[in-house]
């Protein structure tokens, strides 16, 4: 498959990282296979997560094909870029086509990126996740790689203004050991296991993060259970129902 769009997008992203002086901490890249299909299942706290999640796969020299909502592909600017990078359009009203496309890409040896929470978590915890990542990996006989991002919410997330000019923000990317679905293994139990692993990675990323709020107002990016002012999971659920954005 011709890669005419992805390489220049990566160059642009790396330029952005340098301009913003992002301080990266990346662990676990050895868990991403150098060849063959794999599903990356990542938490979702920012509109920029696909950029940083994809960065986590670059040391393995893998380009990730992300599953993203159809509305992004309909955008006159983002759409051609998404199609050029061979990402997967997800129509939530008719999701079977994208599910089958994901399986086909996995069987072709591609890495497919999934945000199984489906939407950004306003509470900055791992919400309940969908079973699609597990079912897709099982159907393609591919491993699932749990991943956690932290720090990306400080740049652009739900309910907050974009701060793409904010510099020196540390970004943590932690990648866990793969889960390999066994034939006949309970998909719901595997989904629960995946969520536990994603949550454990996120908890560690939050605990080891090298930066802290500078004021009471700045505590918005810290989850409530850690003393921050982000919505609790219950409050976030209510916000999602009333202000889905």
Secondary structure, DSSP 8 states (H G I E B T S, - for coil): ---SSHHHHHHHHHHHHHHHT-EEEEE-GGGS-SSS-EEEEE---STTHHHHHHHHHHTTT--EEEEEEHHHHHSTTHHHHHHHTT-EEE-TTSTHHHHHHHHHHHHTT-EEEE-TT-S--TTSS-----SHHHHHHHHHT-EEEEEEEESGGGTS-TTS---TT--S-EEEEEEEEEEE--TT--HHHHHHHHHHHHHHHHHHHHHT-S---SSSGGGGGS-GGGT--S--HHHHHHHHHH---
